[in-house]
Amino acid sequence: MFVRILIVEDEPAVRELITYNLQQSGYDTVQAEDAEKAMMIINEALPDLILLDWMLPKMSGVEFARTLRRQDRTRGIPIIMLTARTEEADKVMGLDIADDYMTKPFSPRELVARINAVLRRLAPEASDQVVELDGLKLEPSKHQVTAGNNKVELGPTEYKLLHFLMTHTERVYTRSQLLDRVWGDHVFVEERTIDVHIRRLRKALESVGKDEWIQTVRGAGYRFSVVAPLADDAAKTSL
Ligand code: CA
């Protein structure tokens, strides 16, 4: 499972129903009953999308969405708001705090369709958009990576891997997830293959002083981070 969806909903029955349906559709799910719990989950790893209930105890879904939009790390997470009434839905879209909404009650099938649509729209590694991070520039149309005037020489796999990582920063991916997302097939490729390509990619990025952006997270996988790593769970190891 490579697309991880965070479900923030205080009603256990609704939460379970959504979880069941998303898992049936092949999604990886994680649940939170309030904003506080959701934030703890997000602090550990960014989900690919959040289903966020409007009416939550303590902090409301709207308030929580605003909090996420204010922070660089969480700003880009796609949010689908779950609302009880259409007026709320109008407000959600009007305030520009969610990427889409669902009015309760909704059919699981429609929910899955909406999730797929939002992910397609917001999955940048699949687009031709230029990615630029603190001096490192990746141009899909030219298949080229540069840092200032320096070209970074990459093999096709390293290029693909870097494109994915640059569009998915600040979150940890397991080797298995990287195989799914970058190679598209994790069945016939050994996980240690990832380490080989990560090593090559680091070596290529070393020439422009960006190799430390690829972090090894012990017992988990890899994270591409342009900010300082969290001291307790991230450590760069020599491979
Ligand atoms: Ca609720």
Residues whose N, C-alpha, C, O or C-beta is under 5 A from the ligand:
A	BS01	CA	D10 E11 D53 M55 L56
